[in-house]
């Protein structure tokens, strides 16, 4: 029995030591929470807020009998939107229950009751706080005076309410002179603001005298010494963008977001910077816009930007969803309809795409822009719907909207060419040349249409003009070579042109095929076989030609 009794005493001692140890740890943790809480009040830094909340929660777990942790935690979590007003009031009442003589517990409870418009209950709490410590009650007196002023404006006031408001306001201002806690916070605010002002002034001066490197160094030191990361790193980022140092700007804006992940300005700047200078960093830009949507869920422009980022990633379905959300917010925006149409084309939902293109065209915010949309819709009708008549109408509309658009005239010419209306094709290509006499592509296409009409000499002139404008125009060399080979019979000149074509484009299967034909005509079968084989190899990648035709010609070279 004696041994058992000793063991119990040892156990009690161990429990007491453990409890004391937990309380000591709780005090240290609470001090850390206070430091971060104070920093947050001075700097409004979200990382300070997060650290303060975490340390307060740890303190409660280690010692749930400290009233300060409850009302301070309630204040921070309510400000951060993590708890409701009713929950904040309940938290503060827990602090009051733990220590009914705690001035701050009553002060915070009264403050939240005031927010809840329960003025009578709030006044009781403020008066209780004043009664507990009447000499150091500047804050409850001033807050009570402001509440009475608010009450006077909300309900029909009594004269006594006005007198009490004046009394508490005057006595609060007077007692502020010896309220140490209030004076301490005021001093810290003033000293912190003075340091920030000093760095801002000096950095601004360096910016004005164009000493950007020193300004950046100053703001970097300022961010470290004051903790105002959001302001100073924003300034560093802005300077570095002006000085064409996007990498440094990128890191600066990221530091702003480390401090406050939902800083709207920094998110917009970072997303824009990434899209402009780091176009492959799609995911980072998407993350910025996603966070912006948490702040501004009704911002249609953010959805629009997200849609384009998904298109750049070749993720058409998320792009369609993003553009759809943008259109929900602004159904009459032609740019949203155009982007939606483009994304739907990628998903092969052509009828829906046509509908959105038509809506964009009907809204017609700008003739030049609408002209481009008409061309896009014309391409859908031509290439997907196989409706050249509708395509021509749209291309002609584009030409009317933008008379200086050579591309519209070329598209008209291509469409007429596809239906073998060569006269109208030639006219359209010539119209494109009138708009821009330096357009080599228009001359080349016109040469093709002229050749189809058996205007061989005119076609040769057109192809030579294209080559003069663009000496590396492989298609023009090849097509001109075909005329010399098949129409004129000048095989050597044709070979020279085909060789120039493959020199300009080493992957041009058709030019190699034509070289094979030319050498076969000359009876140089070994060279012909070489070029037919090169054509065959390239064609497996490009699919320009009929493989059976190449094989037939290759085998025919060696027939007995």
C-alpha positions in Angstrom: 0.0 0.0 0.0 2.8 2.4 0.8 4.4 1.8 -2.6 1.1 2.4 -4.4 0.6 5.7 -2.5 4.1 6.8 -3.6 3.3 6.0 -7.2 0.1 8.1 -7.1 2.1 11.1 -5.7 4.6 10.7 -8.4 1.8 10.7 -11.0 0.2 13.8 -9.5 3.6 15.5 -9.6 4.1 14.6 -13.2 0.6 15.8 -14.1 1.3 19.2 -12.3 4.6 19.5 -14.1 2.9 18.7 -17.4 0.2 21.3 -16.8 2.8 23.9 -15.8 4.8 23.1 -18.9 1.7 23.5 -21.1 0.9 26.8 -19.5 4.4 28.1 -20.1 4.3 27.0 -23.7 0.9 28.7 -24.0 2.3 32.0 -22.7 5.1 31.9 -25.2 2.8 31.0 -28.1 0.4 33.8 -27.0 3.3 36.2 -27.2 4.1 35.2 -30.7 0.4 35.6 -31.6 0.4 39.1 -30.1 3.5 40.1 -32.1 2.0 39.0 -35.4 -1.4 40.6 -34.4 0.4 43.9 -33.8 2.3 43.6 -37.1 -1.0 43.0 -38.9 -2.6 46.0 -37.3 0.4 48.1 -38.4 1.0 46.6 -41.9 -2.2 44.9 -42.9 -0.1 42.0 -44.2 -2.1 38.8 -44.8 0.8 36.5 -43.8 0.9 38.3 -40.4 -2.9 37.7 -40.1 -2.5 34.0 -40.8 0.3 33.6 -38.4 -1.5 35.4 -35.6 -4.6 33.3 -36.1 -2.6 30.0 -36.0 -0.8 31.0 -32.9 -4.0 32.0 -31.1 -5.5 28.6 -32.0 -2.4 26.8 -30.7 -2.6 28.8 -27.4 -6.2 27.8 -26.9 -5.3 24.1 -27.4 -2.4 24.4 -24.9 -4.4 26.5 -22.3 -8.1 27.1 -22.9 -8.3 29.3 -19.8 -6.7 32.5 -21.2 -9.5 34.9 -22.1 -7.3 37.1 -24.3 -7.0 34.4 -27.0 -10.8 34.2 -27.5 -11.6 37.9 -28.1 -8.4 38.5 -30.2 -9.0 35.4 -32.3 -12.7 36.4 -32.8 -11.6 39.9 -34.0 -9.1 38.5 -36.5 -11.3 35.7 -37.8 -14.3 38.0 -38.2 -12.2 40.6 -40.1 -10.9 37.8 -42.4 -14.5 36.6 -43.1 -13.9 33.2 -41.4 -16.6 33.5 -38.8 -20.0 35.3 -38.6 -20.8 38.2 -36.3 -22.8 35.9 -34.0 -19.9 33.5 -33.7 -17.6 36.5 -32.8 -20.0 37.6 -30.1 -20.1 34.0 -28.7 -16.3 33.8 -28.7 -16.0 37.1 -26.7 -18.6 35.9 -24.2 -16.5 32.8 -23.6 -13.7 35.2 -22.6 -16.0 37.1 -20.3 -17.1 33.9 -18.6 -13.5 32.9 -18.1 -12.6 36.3 -16.5 -15.5 38.6 -15.7 -13.1 41.3 -14.6 -11.2 41.4 -17.9 -11.7 44.9 -19.4 -10.8 43.9 -23.0 -13.2 41.0 -22.9 -16.1 43.3 -22.2 -14.7 45.9 -24.7 -14.6 43.4 -27.6 -18.0 41.9 -26.7 -19.5 45.4 -26.7 -17.8 46.2 -30.0 -19.4 43.1 -31.8 -22.8 43.8 -30.1 -22.5 47.3 -31.5 -21.9 45.9 -35.0 -25.0 43.7 -34.5 -27.0 46.9 -33.6 -27.8 45.6 -30.1 -27.0 49.0 -28.6 -28.4 48.4 -25.1 -26.4 45.2 -24.6 -23.3 46.8 -26.1 -23.6 49.8 -23.8 -23.7 47.5 -20.7 -20.5 45.8 -21.9 -18.7 49.1 -22.5 -19.8 50.5 -19.1 -18.7 47.3 -17.4 -15.3 47.7 -19.0 -15.1 51.3 -17.8 -16.1 50.3 -14.3 -13.4 47.7 -14.0 -10.6 50.1 -14.9 -11.9 53.7 -15.0 -8.5 55.4 -15.3 -7.3 53.4 -18.3 -10.6 53.3 -20.2 -10.0 55.7 -23.1 -11.0 53.1 -25.7 -14.3 51.9 -24.2 -15.3 55.5 -23.5 -14.6 56.7 -27.0 -16.2 53.7 -28.7 -19.3 54.1 -26.4 -19.5 57.8 -27.4 -19.4 56.8 -31.1 -22.1 54.2 -30.5 -24.3 56.7 -28.7 -23.8 59.1 -31.7 -24.8 56.3 -34.1 -27.8 55.4 -31.9 -28.9 59.0 -31.9 -28.9 59.0 -35.7 -30.8 55.6 -35.9 -33.6 56.1 -33.4 -35.4 58.9 -31.7 -32.9 60.2 -29.2 -33.4 61.2 -25.6 -31.6 64.3 -24.3 -29.8 62.1 -21.8 -28.3 60.1 -24.7 -26.8 63.3 -26.1 -25.4 64.3 -22.7 -23.9 60.8 -22.1 -22.4 60.9 -25.6 -20.7 64.2 -24.8 -19.5 63.0 -21.4 -18.0 59.8 -22.7 -16.3 61.5 -25.7 -14.7 64.2 -23.5 -13.7 61.8 -20.7 -12.3 59.4 -23.3 -10.2 62.0 -24.9 -8.9 63.1 -21.5 -8.1 59.6 -20.2 -6.3 58.8 -23.5 -3.4 60.9 -22.1 -2.6 58.2 -19.5 -4.0 55.1 -21.2 -0.7 53.3 -21.7 -2.0 50.7 -24.1 -3.6 53.2 -26.4 -0.5 55.5 -26.3 1.7 52.6 -27.1 -0.3 51.6 -30.2 -0.5 55.3 -31.3 3.3 55.6 -31.0 4.0 52.5 -33.0 1.6 53.6 -35.7 3.2 57.0 -35.9 6.8 55.7 -35.9 5.9 53.0 -38.5 4.2 55.6 -40.7 7.1 57.9 -40.4 9.6 55.2 -41.5 7.3 54.3 -44.5 7.0 58.0 -45.4 10.8 58.4 -45.4 11.3 55.4 -47.7 8.5 56.5 -50.0 9.9 60.1 -50.3 13.5 59.0 -50.9 12.5 56.3 -53.4 10.2 58.7 -55.2 13.0 61.2 -55.5 15.3 58.5 -57.0 12.6 57.7 -59.5 12.3 61.3 -60.5 16.0 61.6 -61.2 15.8 58.4 -63.2 18.0 56.4 -60.8 16.0 53.3 -61.1 18.5 50.9 -59.7 18.9 52.9 -56.5 15.1 53.3 -56.2 14.6 49.5 -56.5 17.4 48.9 -53.9 15.7 51.4 -51.6 12.3 49.9 -51.9 13.7 46.4 -51.3 15.3 47.6 -48.0 12.0 49.4 -47.2 10.0 46.2 -47.6 12.3 44.3 -45.3 12.4 47.0 -42.6 8.8 48.1 -42.6 7.0 44.9 -43.6 4.9 46.9 -46.2 5.6 44.3 -48.9 2.5 45.1 -50.9 3.4 48.7 -51.5 7.1 48.5 -52.0 7.3 45.4 -54.1 4.5 46.8 -56.2 6.8 49.8 -56.8 9.7 47.6 -57.7 7.6 45.7 -60.2 6.3 48.9 -61.8 9.9 50.3 -62.1 11.3 47.1 -63.6 8.5 46.9 -66.2 9.4 50.4 -67.4 13.1 49.5 -67.4 12.4 46.3 -69.4 13.4 43.9 -66.7 10.4 41.6 -66.7 12.1 38.8 -64.7 12.7 41.1 -61.7 9.2 42.5 -62.0 7.8 39.0 -62.0 9.5 38.1 -58.7 8.4 41.5 -57.2 4.7 40.9 -57.9 5.0 37.4 -56.6 6.3 38.7 -53.3 3.4 41.1 -53.2 1.1 38.1 -53.5 3.0 36.1 -50.9 2.1 38.9 -48.6 -1.5 39.2 -49.8 -2.6 36.4 -52.2 -5.7 38.4 -53.1 -4.1 41.8 -53.9 -6.3 42.7 -56.9 -3.8 45.1 -58.5 -0.8 42.7 -58.1 -2.9 39.9 -59.6 -3.8 42.0 -62.7 -0.2 43.2 -63.1 1.3 39.7 -62.7 -1.2 38.1 -65.2 -0.6 40.9 -67.7 3.2 40.6 -67.3 3.1 36.8 -67.8 0.9 37.0 -70.9 3.2 39.7 -72.4 6.7 38.4 -71.5 6.2 34.8 -70.5 3.5 33.4 -72.8 4.4 29.8 -72.1 3.6 30.2 -68.3 -0.1 29.6 -69.0 -0.8 28.0 -65.6 0.6 30.9 -63.6 -1.6 33.4 -65.5 -4.6 31.2 -65.1 -4.0 31.0 -61.4 -3.9 34.8 -61.2 -7.2 35.1 -63.0 -8.8 32.4 -61.0 -7.9 34.3 -57.8 -9.3 37.4 -59.3 -12.6 35.7 -59.9 -12.7 34.9 -56.1 -12.5 38.6 -55.5 -14.7 39.7 -58.5 -16.9 36.7 -59.5 -19.0 39.0 -61.9 -16.0 40.4 -63.8 -16.7 39.2 -67.4 -13.3 40.4 -68.6 -11.5 38.0 -66.3 -13.5 35.1 -67.9 -12.6 36.4 -71.3 -8.9 36.4 -70.5 -9.1 32.9 -69.0 -10.7 31.6 -72.1 -7.8 32.8 -74.3 -5.3 31.3 -71.9 -7.1 27.9 -72.2 -7.0 28.3 -76.0 -3.3 28.9 -75.9 -3.0 25.6 -73.9 -5.1 23.9 -76.6 -7.8 23.2 -74.0 -10.9 24.1 -76.0 -13.6 22.9 -73.6 -12.5 25.0 -70.6 -12.1 27.9 -73.0 -15.7 27.5 -74.1 -16.9 27.4 -70.5 -14.9 30.6 -69.7 -16.3 32.4 -72.8 -19.8 31.2 -71.9 -19.5 32.7 -68.4 -18.3 36.0 -70.0 -21.3 36.0 -72.2 -23.6 35.4 -69.3 -22.3 38.7 -67.8 -22.3 40.6 -71.1 -24.3 39.0 -73.8 -23.9 41.9 -76.3 -20.2 41.9 -76.4 -19.0 41.1 -79.9 -15.5 40.1 -78.9 -16.8 37.5 -76.5 -19.0 36.0 -79.3 -16.0 35.9 -81.7 -13.8 34.2 -79.2 -16.6 31.7 -78.3 -17.0 30.9 -82.0 -13.3 30.3 -82.5 -13.3 27.9 -79.5 -16.3 26.1 -80.8 -14.6 25.6 -84.1 -11.8 23.8 -82.3 -14.4 21.5 -80.7 -15.9 21.0 -84.2 -19.3 22.4 -83.0 -19.6 24.4 -86.3 -23.3 25.3 -86.2 -23.0 26.9 -82.8 -19.8 28.6 -83.9 -21.5 30.1 -87.0 -24.3 31.5 -84.7 -21.8 33.3 -82.5 -19.8 34.6 -85.5 -23.1 36.0 -86.9 -23.9 37.7 -83.6 -20.5 39.3 -83.5 -20.9 40.5 -87.1 -24.4 41.9 -86.5 -23.2 43.9 -83.5 -20.3 45.3 -85.7 -18.3 47.4 -83.2 -15.7 48.4 -85.8 -15.6 47.9 -89.6 -12.0 46.7 -89.6 -12.5 44.2 -86.8 -15.8 43.0 -88.3 -14.1 42.5 -91.6 -11.7 40.0 -90.0 -14.7 38.1 -88.4 -16.4 37.9 -91.8 -13.3 36.3 -93.2 -13.2 33.8 -90.3 -16.9 32.9 -90.9 -16.3 32.7 -94.6 -13.5 30.1 -94.0 -15.9 28.0 -91.9 -18.5 28.0 -94.8 -15.8 27.3 -97.3 -13.6 24.7 -95.6 -16.2 23.0 -93.2 -19.6 23.6 -94.7 -18.4 23.4 -98.4 -20.6 26.3 -99.2 -18.6 28.6 -101.6 -21.5 30.8 -102.4 -22.0 31.8 -98.7 -18.2 32.1 -98.3 -18.0 34.5 -101.2 -20.8 36.7 -99.8 -18.9 36.9 -96.5 -15.6 37.7 -98.1 -17.2 40.4 -100.2 -18.8 41.8 -97.0 -15.3 41.9 -95.5 -14.0 43.7 -98.5 -16.8 46.3 -98.3 -16.2 46.8 -94.6 -12.4 47.2 -95.1 -11.7 48.2 -98.7 -7.9 48.1 -98.0 -8.0 44.4 -97.1 -6.0 42.5 -99.8 -6.6 39.3 -97.8 -10.3 39.6 -98.4 -9.7 39.9 -102.2 -7.4 36.9 -102.1 -10.0 34.9 -100.2 -12.6 35.8 -102.8 -10.2 34.7 -105.6 -9.4 31.4 -103.8 -13.1 30.6 -103.5 -13.8 31.4 -107.2 -10.7 29.3 -108.1 -12.1 26.4 -106.1 -15.3 26.4 -108.2 -13.3 26.9 -111.4 -14.6 30.4 -112.0 -11.2 31.5 -113.2 -12.3 34.9 -114.6 -13.7 36.1 -111.3 -10.7 34.6 -109.5 -8.3 36.6 -111.7 -10.3 39.8 -111.1 -10.2 39.3 -107.4 -6.4 38.6 -107.4 -5.9 41.7 -109.5 -8.0 43.7 -107.0 -5.7 42.5 -104.3 -2.7 43.6 -106.4 -4.2 47.0 -106.8 -4.5 47.4 -103.1 -0.9 46.2 -102.5 1.3 45.9 -105.6 4.0 44.3 -103.4 1.9 41.3 -102.5 3.9 38.3 -103.9 1.2 35.8 -102.9 -1.5 37.7 -105.0 0.8 37.5 -108.1 1.5 33.8 -107.5 -2.2 32.9 -107.2 -3.1 35.1 -110.2 -0.5 33.2 -112.2 -2.1 29.9 -111.3 -5.6 31.2 -112.4 -4.1 32.6 -115.7 -2.4 29.3 -116.4 -5.7 27.5 -115.9 -7.2 29.9 -118.5 -4.3 29.0 -120.9 -2.9 32.5 -120.6 0.6 31.1 -120.4 2.6 34.2 -121.2 0.6 36.3 -118.7 1.0 33.5 -116.1 4.8 33.5 -116.6 4.9 37.3 -116.1 2.9 36.9 -112.9 5.1 34.2 -111.5 8.3 36.2 -112.3 6.8 39.2 -110.5 6.1 37.1 -107.5 9.7 35.8 -107.5 11.1 39.3 -107.9 9.1 40.4 -104.8 10.0 37.3 -102.8 13.2 35.5 -104.1 12.6 32.6 -101.7 9.0 31.9 -102.9 9.2 28.1 -103.3 5.6 27.7 -104.7 6.2 30.3 -107.4 9.4 28.6 -108.5 7.7 25.2 -108.6 4.6 26.5 -110.5 6.7 28.4 -113.0 8.8 25.3 -113.5 5.7 23.3 -114.3 4.8 25.8 -117.1 8.3 25.5 -118.6 8.2 21.7 -118.3 4.7 20.9 -119.5 3.7 23.9 -121.6 6.9 25.2 -123.1 9.0 22.1 -123.1 12.1 23.8 -121.7 13.1 21.0 -119.4 16.5 22.5 -118.3 14.9 25.8 -117.3 12.2 23.8 -115.5 14.9 21.8 -113.6 16.6 25.1 -112.6 13.3 26.4 -111.2 12.5 23.2 -109.3 15.9 23.2 -107.7 15.4 26.8 -106.6 12.1 25.6 -105.1 13.7 22.8 -103.0 16.5 25.2 -102.0 13.9 27.6 -100.6 11.9 24.7 -99.0 13.8 21.5 -98.4 10.5 19.7 -97.4 8.7 20.5 -100.6 7.6 17.0 -101.7 5.8 18.3 -104.9 9.0 20.1 -106.1 11.1 16.9 -105.7 8.4 15.0 -107.6 8.5 17.5 -110.4 12.3 17.2 -110.5 11.9 13.5 -110.9 9.5 14.0 -113.8 11.9 16.5 -115.4 14.9 14.1 -115.2 12.8 11.2 -116.4 12.0 13.2 -119.5 15.7 13.7 -120.1 16.3 10.0 -119.6 18.4 10.5 -116.5 16.7 7.7 -114.6 19.1 7.6 -111.7 18.6 11.2 -110.8 14.8 10.8 -111.5 14.7 7.8 -109.1 16.6 9.8 -106.4 14.1 12.7 -106.6 11.0 10.4 -106.7 12.3 8.6 -103.6 12.8 11.9 -101.8 9.3 12.9 -102.8 8.0 9.6 -101.5 9.8 10.0 -98.2 8.6 13.6 -97.6 5.1 12.8 -98.8 4.7 10.3 -95.8 4.9 13.4 -93.6 3.1 16.1 -95.8 0.6 14.0 -97.7 0.8 16.4 -100.7 0.7 13.8 -103.4 -0.9 10.4 -104.4 1.6 7.9 -103.2 0.6 5.4 -105.8 1.4 7.8 -108.6 4.9 8.3 -107.2 5.5 4.6 -106.9 4.2 4.0 -110.4 6.6 6.6 -111.9 9.5 5.2 -109.8 8.9 1.6 -111.0 8.4 2.7 -114.6 11.9 4.1 -114.7 13.4 0.7 -114.7 10.9 -1.3 -116.8 12.5 -3.2 -119.7 
